[in-house]
Amino acid sequence: MCSMKTILLGFLVLAVCQTVLSKPSTPSADEAKEEADDYVGDDDYQYNDDNDDENKSGQTNKDDNSVHAPPYFESSQIKKSAKVGDNIVIECGAKNLAAANVVMWYNQTTLITQSKFKISDDSRLSVDDNYSLRINGVRATDASQYYCKVLPNDISMQVNLDVESKPTAVILDKEGRNISGRQMTYHQGDRIEIECRGMGNPVPQIKWFSKGERVASGNNVQVNNGFLIIEHADHDHVKLYQCLADNGKDDVGHATFSINVQYSPKVNAHRHIVNTKEGDDAELHCNYKSTTMSRVTWHKNKESLRLNNLDKYSTSNETKDEHHESNILVIKNVERSDLGEYECEVQNSIGKGHVRIHLGYEPEPPKFERFDIDGDTIITHWKIRSLQPLNEVMLNYQKNGDRNWLSEKPVHSEKSKEHSGIWRIQHKLSLDSGTWNARVKAKNADGWSLYSDQETIVVPTSYDEEFEGDIPEEPVIQKAGIGASSAVSIYQLSSAVCLVSLLLATLRI
């Protein structure tokens, strides 16, 4: 009897443990969905129409009464699309037509067909036996409203024909004249107003381009709704302009025209300060741009040079490209009295321009070439023109935002192998990361040059500086809730507890 109680008690404990450790009775979302999918409703009853027999018995025999039904259109307005060059058919669509009815086609208010006879003299139009209107070789101008009208009932259907056409562009001047493909000449200061008119279906968007770049409003230029407006014409506007008409389709319409501006000469110098030495021949280059015939004169210390003195001076002219020329003054056998300021003056029918060039023995202002980075060292490279040996070169540098300049002498200086009057200069600097400014001047036996243009040197942040110090480890993020491994551990613990309880209960018995 005792052993029987023990067995029964063991079964009871196992049943309780199995109930506790079993899955919850509430199904998961996926299980609920599977159950819902497996469920088939019982409400499959098919309802019959109570009036079905009545409707069948009372149905009208259209074949018997169609002779007496008036004509009608299923739709009073439809749309039809086509492309230029297509052959299209526009159906009338009238129902219940009788022999007494007359079918007519109109293009807006113009009669084009009556019954099966064509009224229009357009050879592309015809009418079929079923009163459909045919248009062969559709044109952009065929886009319109067409009407199929039935008499004597006086009913009609409207057909809106939309014809998709390739975009085209035409350029017009202020007076509306077509200037596509032409060159237009203006005077300096003129106001230029040009329109690019685009045509096509859909209506194209207009874009202006010049030298491969899109023209935008700004810098004395306005672009608005196809209009190109230049408030004050100048030499910067002498170029070819292209207008594009784009409606988002494969084809793009385009037209071009070019602007020529007659302006006063634009004068510049190849070098504003020229180094020379005693007994050499010095060359002064005067570069200028002009669209009309120009006259060049040279002055020294505001007095005209006697260029007919061939033993001292000679001039020549070189054409670099269209409207861009250079006049070269050669001063032979230079003496100290030849040093000073020279002026080149260029004049045309519109106005005049000039440039000043200084001739001297001192070095020319240095030119920056480049800088290199070698570890923590910055090496700057400069070029200096001086026919005389250099006595001293000084580099000034400062960090951007500082007021004081620091100085550094070159570590390397040598004459160029290609030109005996050019010196190559190098400076080595230890600079922190950031933006620095630098300038250089040079000295020979006749004095100091002017400073070079101020150059900007950007020293990047090194990798070691950017990641200096220990890299912190990624923090371990504790997530709330019980993971799968924790659930398994709890299950195993619960099983052990149940087994212990079973043994204890057995021992008590």
C-alpha positions in Angstrom: 0.0 0.0 0.0 2.8 2.4 0.8 4.5 1.7 -2.5 1.2 2.4 -4.3 0.9 5.8 -2.5 4.5 6.6 -3.5 3.8 5.8 -7.1 0.6 7.9 -7.2 2.3 10.8 -5.4 5.1 10.7 -8.0 2.7 10.8 -10.9 0.9 13.8 -9.3 4.2 15.7 -8.8 5.3 15.0 -12.4 1.9 16.2 -13.7 2.2 19.5 -11.7 5.8 20.1 -12.9 4.9 19.4 -16.5 2.0 21.8 -16.3 4.2 24.6 -14.9 7.0 24.0 -17.4 4.8 23.7 -20.4 4.4 26.7 -22.9 1.9 29.3 -22.1 -1.6 28.7 -23.4 -1.7 32.1 -25.1 -0.5 31.6 -28.7 2.2 33.8 -30.2 1.5 36.3 -33.0 2.7 33.9 -35.7 0.7 31.0 -34.2 -2.4 33.2 -34.1 -1.9 34.1 -37.7 -1.6 30.4 -38.7 -4.7 29.6 -36.8 -6.6 32.5 -38.4 -5.4 31.3 -41.8 -6.5 27.7 -41.1 -9.9 28.9 -40.0 -12.6 28.5 -42.6 -15.8 30.4 -41.9 -19.1 28.5 -42.0 -21.0 31.5 -43.4 -20.9 30.2 -47.0 -24.5 30.6 -47.7 -25.2 31.9 -51.2 -28.1 34.3 -51.3 -30.4 34.2 -54.3 -32.0 37.3 -55.8 -35.7 37.1 -55.0 -36.4 39.1 -58.1 -34.3 37.0 -60.4 -37.1 35.2 -62.1 -39.1 38.3 -62.3 -36.3 40.2 -64.0 -35.8 37.4 -66.4 -39.4 37.3 -67.4 -39.6 41.1 -67.8 -36.4 41.5 -69.9 -36.9 43.8 -72.9 -36.0 42.3 -76.3 -33.7 44.9 -77.7 -33.6 43.2 -81.1 -37.4 43.8 -81.4 -37.4 47.5 -80.4 -33.9 48.8 -81.6 -35.4 50.3 -84.7 -37.3 52.7 -82.6 -34.5 53.7 -80.2 -32.9 57.1 -80.9 -29.1 57.4 -81.6 -26.8 58.2 -78.6 -23.2 58.5 -77.6 -21.8 56.5 -74.7 -19.5 59.4 -73.9 -19.9 63.1 -74.7 -16.1 63.8 -74.7 -13.0 61.7 -75.3 -9.3 62.2 -75.6 -7.0 61.0 -78.5 -3.2 61.2 -78.6 -0.9 61.0 -81.5 2.7 61.9 -82.6 3.7 64.0 -85.6 3.8 61.7 -88.7 1.3 59.1 -87.3 -1.7 57.8 -89.3 -4.7 57.8 -86.9 -8.4 56.8 -86.9 -10.9 58.7 -84.8 -14.1 56.7 -84.3 -17.5 58.5 -84.1 -19.0 56.0 -81.7 -22.7 56.8 -82.3 -25.1 54.0 -81.3 -28.5 53.2 -82.9 -27.8 55.0 -86.1 -30.6 54.8 -88.7 -30.7 55.4 -92.4 -32.4 58.8 -91.8 -29.4 60.0 -89.7 -26.7 62.2 -91.1 -23.2 62.1 -89.5 -20.9 65.1 -89.8 -17.4 65.8 -88.6 -16.2 69.3 -87.6 -12.8 70.6 -86.7 -14.0 73.1 -84.2 -16.6 75.0 -86.3 -15.3 74.0 -89.7 -17.2 71.2 -91.5 -14.8 68.6 -92.9 -17.1 65.6 -93.7 -20.8 65.0 -94.3 -22.0 61.4 -94.2 -19.4 59.6 -96.3 -18.4 62.6 -98.3 -15.3 64.7 -97.6 -15.9 68.5 -97.6 -12.3 69.5 -96.7 -9.7 69.9 -99.5 -7.0 68.4 -97.2 -5.9 65.2 -98.9 -4.8 63.7 -95.6 -8.4 63.5 -94.4 -10.9 60.8 -95.2 -14.0 59.1 -93.7 -14.7 55.3 -93.4 -17.9 53.4 -94.0 -18.5 53.4 -90.2 -18.1 57.2 -90.2 -14.6 57.1 -88.6 -12.4 60.0 -89.4 -8.9 59.2 -90.7 -5.9 61.6 -90.6 -2.8 60.5 -92.4 0.6 62.1 -91.6 -0.5 63.9 -88.5 0.9 67.4 -88.1 1.4 69.5 -84.9 -1.3 71.9 -86.2 -3.8 69.0 -86.2 -4.1 69.3 -82.4 -7.6 70.6 -82.0 -11.2 69.8 -80.9 -13.1 67.6 -83.3 -16.9 67.0 -83.2 -18.9 64.0 -84.5 -22.5 65.4 -84.9 -25.6 63.3 -85.6 -28.7 65.0 -87.3 -31.6 65.4 -87.0 -31.2 64.5 -83.4 -28.6 67.2 -82.9 -26.3 65.2 -80.6 -22.5 65.3 -80.7 -19.4 63.9 -79.2 -16.2 66.0 -78.7 -12.8 64.5 -79.4 -9.8 66.4 -78.0 -6.8 65.5 -80.2 -3.4 66.0 -78.5 -0.4 65.8 -80.9 3.0 65.2 -79.3 5.6 67.1 -81.3 9.4 67.4 -81.1 10.6 70.6 -79.4 12.1 73.4 -81.5 13.8 76.6 -80.5 14.2 80.0 -82.2 16.2 83.0 -81.0 14.6 86.5 -81.4 16.0 89.9 -80.8 14.2 92.7 -79.0 12.3 93.6 -82.2 11.2 90.0 -82.7 13.5 89.2 -85.6 14.9 85.7 -85.9 18.6 85.9 -85.2 19.3 82.1 -84.9 22.7 81.2 -86.2 23.8 84.9 -86.6 26.4 87.0 -85.0 25.1 90.3 -83.4 27.4 93.3 -82.8 26.9 95.7 -80.0 28.8 98.6 -78.4 30.3 98.6 -75.0 27.6 99.5 -72.4 24.6 98.5 -74.6 21.7 96.7 -73.1 21.1 93.3 -74.8 17.7 91.6 -74.7 17.3 88.3 -76.4 14.5 85.7 -76.2 14.6 82.0 -76.9 11.2 80.8 -77.8 10.5 77.1 -77.5 7.7 75.2 -79.4 6.5 71.7 -79.0 4.1 69.5 -77.1 4.5 69.2 -74.2 5.7 72.8 -73.9 9.5 72.7 -73.6 11.6 74.3 -70.8 14.2 76.8 -72.0 17.8 76.7 -70.9 20.7 78.9 -71.9 24.3 77.6 -72.3 27.7 79.1 -73.2 31.0 77.3 -73.5 29.4 74.1 -72.1 28.2 75.7 -68.9 24.6 76.8 -68.1 24.1 80.6 -68.0 22.7 81.7 -64.7 21.6 85.1 -63.5 24.3 87.3 -61.9 27.2 89.4 -62.8 25.3 91.8 -65.0 23.3 89.0 -66.6 19.6 88.0 -66.1 18.0 84.8 -67.3 14.3 84.6 -66.9 11.6 82.6 -68.8 13.7 82.1 -71.9 15.0 85.8 -71.9 18.7 86.5 -71.8 19.3 90.1 -70.7 22.8 91.7 -70.4 22.5 95.1 -68.8 25.9 96.5 -69.9 27.7 94.7 -72.8 31.4 94.3 -72.3 34.2 92.1 -73.6 33.3 89.3 -71.2 30.1 88.7 -73.2 31.8 88.1 -76.5 31.0 84.4 -77.0 28.6 81.9 -78.5 25.3 81.3 -76.8 23.2 78.2 -77.2 19.5 77.9 -76.3 18.0 74.4 -75.5 14.3 73.6 -75.6 13.7 70.5 -73.5 10.3 68.9 -72.8 11.6 65.8 -71.2 11.4 63.6 -74.3 14.3 62.1 -76.2 14.7 65.0 -78.7 15.9 68.5 -77.6 15.5 71.6 -79.8 18.3 74.0 -79.9 19.4 77.3 -81.6 22.6 79.4 -81.3 23.8 82.9 -81.8 26.9 84.8 -81.0 27.6 88.2 -79.4 30.3 90.6 -80.7 30.9 93.7 -78.6 33.0 96.7 -79.8 34.7 97.8 -76.6 37.6 99.9 -75.6 40.9 98.0 -75.5 41.6 95.7 -72.5 45.3 96.1 -71.7 47.6 94.1 -69.4 51.3 93.3 -69.1 53.1 90.0 -69.2 55.2 91.1 -66.3 54.5 94.4 -64.5 58.1 94.5 -63.1 61.0 93.5 -65.4 64.5 92.8 -64.2 67.4 93.6 -66.6 71.1 94.4 -66.4 73.6 96.8 -67.9 74.2 96.2 -71.6 71.4 93.7 -72.1 68.4 94.1 -74.3 65.1 94.3 -72.3 61.7 93.2 -73.6 58.4 94.8 -72.4 55.3 92.9 -73.4 52.0 94.8 -73.7 49.0 92.5 -74.1 45.6 93.8 -75.3 42.2 92.7 -76.5 40.2 94.7 -79.0 37.5 93.9 -81.6 38.4 96.9 -83.8 41.6 98.4 -85.2 43.8 99.7 -82.5 46.9 102.0 -82.3 49.7 101.3 -79.7 51.9 104.1 -78.3 54.7 103.8 -75.7 55.6 106.4 -73.0 58.5 106.7 -70.6 58.0 108.8 -67.5 54.9 110.2 -69.2 56.7 111.3 -72.3 56.3 109.6 -75.7 59.1 107.5 -76.8 60.9 108.3 -80.1 60.4 104.8 -81.6 62.0 106.0 -84.8 65.3 105.8 -82.9 66.1 102.3 -84.3 69.4 102.1 -82.5 67.6 102.2 -79.1 64.1 100.9 -79.7 62.2 98.4 -81.8 58.6 97.2 -81.7 56.7 94.2 -83.0 53.2 92.9 -82.9 52.1 89.3 -82.3 48.6 87.8 -82.6 47.9 85.2 -80.0 44.3 84.4 -80.8 41.2 86.2 -82.1 41.0 89.8 -80.7 44.1 89.1 -78.5 47.4 90.6 -79.5 50.7 91.6 -77.9 52.9 94.6 -78.7 56.6 94.1 -77.7 59.0 97.0 -77.0 62.7 96.1 -77.1 65.1 98.5 -75.3 68.6 97.8 -76.7 71.9 98.0 -74.8 70.2 99.0 -71.5 71.8 101.8 -69.5 70.8 103.1 -66.1 69.1 106.0 -67.8 66.8 103.6 -69.5 65.4 102.4 -66.1 62.1 103.6 -64.9 58.4 103.4 -65.6 57.1 102.7 -69.1 53.4 103.0 -70.2 51.7 101.2 -73.0 48.6 102.9 -74.4 46.2 101.2 -76.8 43.4 103.2 -78.4 40.5 102.3 -80.8 37.3 103.9 -82.0 35.5 103.1 -78.7 38.1 104.3 -76.2 41.6 103.5 -74.9 43.4 101.5 -72.2 46.9 101.4 -70.8 49.3 99.5 -68.5 52.5 100.5 -66.7 55.6 98.4 -66.6 58.6 99.1 -64.4 62.1 98.3 -65.7 64.9 98.0 -63.1 68.0 96.1 -61.9 66.4 94.8 -58.7 64.9 91.3 -58.6 61.3 90.8 -59.8 58.7 89.8 -57.2 59.1 86.0 -56.4 56.5 83.6 -57.7 55.1 80.7 -55.6 55.3 77.3 -57.3 54.2 74.7 -54.8 54.7 73.2 -51.3 55.5 69.6 -50.3 54.9 67.8 -47.1 57.7 65.6 -45.7 56.6 64.2 -42.4 56.3 67.1 -40.0 58.2 69.4 -42.4 56.7 71.7 -45.0 59.0 72.6 -48.0 58.0 75.7 -50.0 59.3 76.2 -53.6 59.6 79.7 -55.1 60.9 81.1 -58.4 62.8 84.5 -58.6 63.9 86.4 -61.7 67.2 88.2 -61.4 70.0 88.4 -63.9 72.3 89.5 -61.0 73.3 87.1 -58.2 71.0 87.1 -55.2 72.4 88.3 -51.9 69.5 87.4 -49.7 66.1 85.8 -49.7 63.6 86.2 -46.9 60.5 84.2 -46.2 57.8 85.6 -43.9 55.1 83.4 -42.6 52.3 83.6 -40.0 49.4 81.4 -38.9 46.1 82.7 -40.1 44.7 85.1 -37.6 48.1 86.1 -36.0 49.4 89.6 -36.3 53.1 89.0 -36.3 55.2 87.6 -39.1 58.0 85.0 -38.5 61.0 84.9 -40.8 63.0 82.1 -42.3 66.0 82.0 -44.6 66.2 79.5 -47.5 67.9 76.2 -47.2 68.5 75.8 -50.9 69.0 78.3 -53.7 70.2 77.6 -57.3 70.0 79.0 -60.8 67.6 77.3 -63.1 69.3 75.1 -65.7 66.7 76.2 -68.3 67.2 80.0 -67.8 70.2 81.8 -66.3 68.1 84.6 -64.9 65.8 82.4 -62.8 66.5 81.2 -59.3 64.9 78.2 -57.6 64.4 78.7 -53.8 63.4 76.3 -51.1 62.4 76.9 -47.5 61.9 74.2 -44.8 59.3 74.9 -42.1 58.0 73.0 -39.1 54.3 74.1 -39.0 51.4 73.0 -36.8 48.3 71.9 -38.6 46.1 74.8 -39.7 46.1 77.6 -42.3 49.3 79.6 -42.8 50.2 82.7 -44.9 53.6 83.1 -46.6 55.4 85.7 -48.7 58.9 86.1 -50.0 61.2 88.9 -51.1 64.7 88.8 -52.6 67.7 91.1 -52.7 70.6 91.6 -55.2 73.3 94.2 -55.4 70.7 96.8 -56.6 68.2 96.3 -53.8 65.2 94.4 -52.5 62.3 93.2 -54.7 58.7 93.7 -53.8 57.1 91.0 -51.8 55.5 88.1 -53.7 51.7 87.7 -53.6 50.6 86.3 -50.3 50.1 82.5 -50.5 48.0 80.3 -48.4 49.4 77.0 -47.1 47.0 74.5 -45.5 48.7 72.0 -43.2 46.4 69.0 -42.6 46.0 67.3 -39.3 48.3 64.2 -39.1 46.8 60.8 -38.3 48.8 60.5 -35.0 47.4 63.9 -33.8 43.9 63.0 -34.8 44.0 59.7 -32.9 46.4 60.7 -30.1 45.8 58.8 -26.8 44.1 55.5 -26.1 41.2 54.5 -28.2 38.3 53.9 -25.8 36.7 50.5 -25.9 33.1 50.2 -27.1 30.8 50.2 -24.1 28.9 47.0 -23.4 25.2 47.8 -23.5 23.0 45.8 -21.1 19.6 45.1 -22.7 16.5 44.7 -20.5 14.5 41.4 -20.6 15.5 37.7 -20.5 17.3 36.2 -23.4 16.9 32.8 -24.9 19.9 31.4 -22.9 18.5 32.8 -19.6 15.1 31.1 -20.4 16.8 27.8 -20.9 18.7 28.1 -17.6 15.4 28.9 -15.8 13.8 25.9 -17.4 16.6 23.6 -16.3 16.5 25.0 -12.8 12.8 24.5 -12.5 13.2 20.9 -13.7 15.8 20.3 -11.0 13.5 21.7 -8.4 10.7 19.4 -9.5 12.9 16.3 -9.3 14.1 17.2 -5.8 10.5 17.7 -4.7 9.6 14.3 -6.1 12.4 12.6 -4.1 11.5 14.4 -0.9 7.9 13.4 -1.2 8.8 9.8 -1.9 11.1 9.7 1.2 8.3 11.0 3.4 6.1 8.2 2.4 
